[in-house]
Amino acid sequence: MCDALTGEQISQFDELIDNDKVMVDHVLKQGGDYQSEDRYRALAKELDLNVDSPELNNEYARIFFLDSNYPEYRQIVADTLEELRRSVRRNKEQFLNMDWSAIDERAKKK
């Protein structure tokens, strides 16, 4: 992703990840009447969020930003997810027999 975006775009996306309201509002304004878009309403339904909730707007702004600035990301995510699935299938016995206690301990510390 870093190779496809400029330094400024990466900074902007970081602000979106941090739910910076000014950046979220800036990106949403670029989307025009985003609340009437089918994909906005579908995302609200998928995430079980009220239309115009801050959480929905934050997520939609990130998606809109990536769609606008890095349209290949959806395919890259799909390819990566498929590779992860294949890896899990190939190594399922290792995963099933793995000692997860160290991971559990790290999670508890957070």
Residue, then its C-alpha position, 0 to 999 in steps of 0.5 A: m500500500c505504501d508504494a501506491l500512495t504518496g506520503e501525504q495520502i499515507s498521512q491522511f489515511d493514518e488520520l482516518i485510522d485514528n478517526d480524526k473528525v476533521m479528516v473524516d469530514h473532509v473525505l466525506k465531503q468529497g463523497g457528495d451525498y454519500q448517505s444516499e449511496d447504496r454502499y453506505r446504507a449496505l455498510a450500515k446494515e453490515l456493521d449494524l450501525n445507525v445511518d450517520s453514526p460516527e462509527l459508520n462515517n469513520e469506516y465509510a470515509r476509510i473505504f471511500f478514501l481507499d476506493s478513490n486513491y488506491p482502487e486496487y486495494r480490494q483485489i489485494v485484500a481478497d488475494t491476501l485473504e485467499e492466501l491466508r485461507r490456503s495457508v491455514r488449510r495447509n497447516k491446520e494440524q500445526f494450528l490445532n496442535m499449537d500451544w496458544s498460552a503465550i498468545d493468550e498471555r500477551a492478549k491479557k496484558k493489553 
